[in-house]
């Protein structure tokens, strides 16, 4: 299992996995992501913030990171942190507990980059997902409603978010 930056060659696979995740969300939850803009995905790839987990030569999981998330984290955004977004498992690789591997990767990433926290958010009303992240070691810091802004993806509109953190 290898965690590495996604490349432009991975673009079609990333879009395919996001589309599969959206279809899956529609069968399991009362809300789902909206299709992500191609420009956003390409920007994350070019800025080396789009990641993949490779197993047996296949993209098994993808996720994105950022070092700043002010529209969601407000004043806490000043804390040196890595923010993990949009974790998607390739349906062919479900059951491999990639969240645990992402957390381990993030711990190393934080040490190498002098960061103090691993952070993420998820829908505040998805109790089972919040509980899962807590079982993985995240602490629930609270529920917030993000401000309406053109800076956030469409699925952040009119929702509450659970803020989750692992302090290092």
Secondary structure per residue as TSV (DSSP state, phi and psi in degrees):
chain	resnum	aa	ss	phi	psi
A	1	X	-	360.0	129.6
A	2	X	E	-132.2	129.5
A	3	X	E	-102.1	124.4
A	4	X	E	-149.7	164.8
A	5	X	E	-65.0	140.6
A	6	X	-	-71.8	156.1
A	7	X	-	-122.1	171.2
A	8	X	G	-56.3	-33.0
A	9	X	G	-63.4	-21.4
A	10	X	G	-86.8	-5.3
A	11	X	H	-52.1	-52.4
A	12	X	H	-60.7	-38.6
A	13	X	H	-66.7	-40.2
A	14	X	H	-60.9	-47.7
A	15	X	H	-61.1	-43.6
A	16	X	H	-58.3	-44.0
A	17	X	H	-69.1	-39.3
A	18	X	H	-61.7	-43.8
A	19	X	H	-62.0	-40.7
A	20	X	H	-65.0	-38.8
A	21	X	H	-65.3	-41.7
A	22	X	H	-63.2	-44.1
A	23	X	H	-61.0	-41.3
A	24	X	H	-65.4	-44.5
A	25	X	H	-58.1	-37.3
A	26	X	H	-64.4	-25.0
A	27	X	H	-89.1	-17.0
A	28	X	H	-114.1	-27.2
A	29	X	S	-128.1	165.2
A	30	X	S	-85.4	-3.6
A	31	X	-	-140.3	162.2
A	32	X	-	-150.0	161.7
A	33	X	-	-63.0	158.4
A	34	X	-	-98.2	161.0
A	35	X	-	-59.1	135.9
A	36	X	-	-84.7	143.4
A	37	X	-	-64.0	136.8
A	38	X	H	-56.9	-36.4
A	39	X	H	-63.0	-38.8
A	40	X	H	-63.1	-46.0
A	41	X	H	-62.3	-46.3
A	42	X	H	-63.8	-38.8
A	43	X	H	-62.1	-45.1
A	44	X	H	-63.4	-38.5
A	45	X	H	-62.8	-50.0
A	46	X	H	-64.0	-33.5
A	47	X	T	-86.1	4.8
A	48	X	T	58.6	43.0
A	49	X	-	-116.8	2.0
A	50	X	E	-106.8	127.0
A	51	X	E	-121.6	158.4
A	52	X	E	-138.3	149.7
A	53	X	E	-107.5	125.1
A	54	X	E	-108.8	130.1
A	55	X	E	-132.3	132.4
A	56	X	T	51.5	37.0
A	57	X	T	77.1	4.1
A	58	X	E	-113.0	149.4
A	59	X	E	-74.7	110.4
A	60	X	E	-95.6	-24.2
A	61	X	E	-160.5	149.4
A	62	X	E	-132.2	156.4
A	63	X	E	-160.9	161.8
A	64	X	E	-119.3	155.1
A	65	X	E	-132.2	161.8
A	66	X	E	-150.8	159.8
A	67	X	S	-102.7	1.5
A	68	X	-	-148.3	135.1
A	69	X	-	-145.9	59.3
A	70	X	H	-66.4	-29.4
A	71	X	H	-70.0	-22.5
A	72	X	H	-103.2	-43.8
A	73	X	H	-93.6	-6.0
A	74	X	G	49.1	-127.1
A	75	X	G	-66.2	-25.2
A	76	X	G	-68.4	-15.3
A	77	X	G	-60.7	-20.5
A	78	X	G	-71.0	-18.1
A	79	X	S	-71.6	134.3
A	80	X	-	-67.2	110.1
A	81	X	E	-144.7	157.4
A	82	X	E	-106.7	133.4
A	83	X	E	-108.0	127.4
A	84	X	E	-103.5	131.8
A	85	X	E	-132.9	154.7
A	86	X	E	50.0	59.1
A	87	X	E	-76.8	126.0
A	88	X	E	-133.7	127.9
A	89	X	E	-98.4	131.4
A	90	X	-	-57.4	127.5
A	91	X	G	-53.5	-27.5
A	92	X	G	-72.5	-11.6
A	93	X	G	-120.6	16.7
A	94	X	T	-60.5	148.6
A	95	X	T	92.8	3.9
A	96	X	S	-93.2	4.8
A	97	X	-	54.0	50.4
A	98	X	H	-62.6	-27.1
A	99	X	H	-57.8	-41.2
A	100	X	H	-63.0	-38.2
A	101	X	H	-71.0	-37.8
A	102	X	H	-64.3	-41.7
A	103	X	H	-62.6	-44.1
A	104	X	H	-62.7	-43.3
A	105	X	H	-59.4	-45.0
A	106	X	H	-64.7	-35.5
A	107	X	H	-60.6	-45.6
A	108	X	H	-65.1	-45.9
A	109	X	H	-57.2	-43.8
A	110	X	H	-64.3	-43.6
A	111	X	H	-60.2	-44.4
A	112	X	H	-69.7	-21.1
A	113	X	T	-118.0	17.4
A	114	X	T	52.9	46.5
A	115	X	-	-106.5	151.2
A	116	X	-	-106.6	-14.7
A	117	X	E	-142.2	148.4
A	118	X	E	-107.8	124.9
A	119	X	E	-129.3	153.9
A	120	X	E	-158.5	167.1
A	121	X	E	-133.0	158.7
A	122	X	E	-151.3	170.4
A	123	X	E	-57.3	128.5
A	124	X	T	-66.7	-22.3
A	125	X	T	-95.2	6.3
A	126	X	-	-97.4	80.3
A	127	X	H	-60.4	-36.3
A	128	X	H	-68.4	-37.1
A	129	X	H	-72.0	-40.5
A	130	X	H	-60.4	-44.6
A	131	X	H	-61.9	-41.2
A	132	X	H	-60.3	-46.2
A	133	X	H	-64.3	-35.1
A	134	X	H	-65.5	-39.7
A	135	X	H	-63.5	-26.6
A	136	X	T	-82.0	-3.7
A	137	X	T	115.0	-3.5
A	138	X	-	-79.5	145.3
A	139	X	E	-99.9	133.2
A	140	X	E	-78.2	117.7
A	141	X	E	-91.9	-18.5
A	142	X	E	148.8	179.1
A	143	X	E	-115.2	132.9
A	144	X	E	-131.2	161.5
A	145	X	-	-115.3	114.4
A	146	X	-	-68.8	149.7
A	147	X	-	-67.8	150.3
A	148	X	-	-70.5	122.7
A	149	X	-	-152.0	149.2
A	150	X	T	-75.1	-3.4
A	151	X	T	-80.5	-21.7
A	152	X	S	-98.5	150.1
A	153	X	-	-58.4	158.2
A	154	X	G	-56.4	-33.2
A	155	X	G	-70.7	-4.1
A	156	X	G	-87.4	-0.1
A	157	X	T	-78.3	128.7
A	158	X	T	58.5	46.0
A	159	X	-	-133.5	166.1
A	160	X	-	-108.2	146.7
A	161	X	E	-122.0	137.6
A	162	X	E	-87.2	125.5
A	163	X	E	-95.1	127.0
A	164	X	E	-125.5	144.4
A	165	X	E	-149.7	143.8
A	166	X	E	-115.7	116.8
A	167	X	E	-83.7	136.0
A	168	X	-	-102.6	360.0
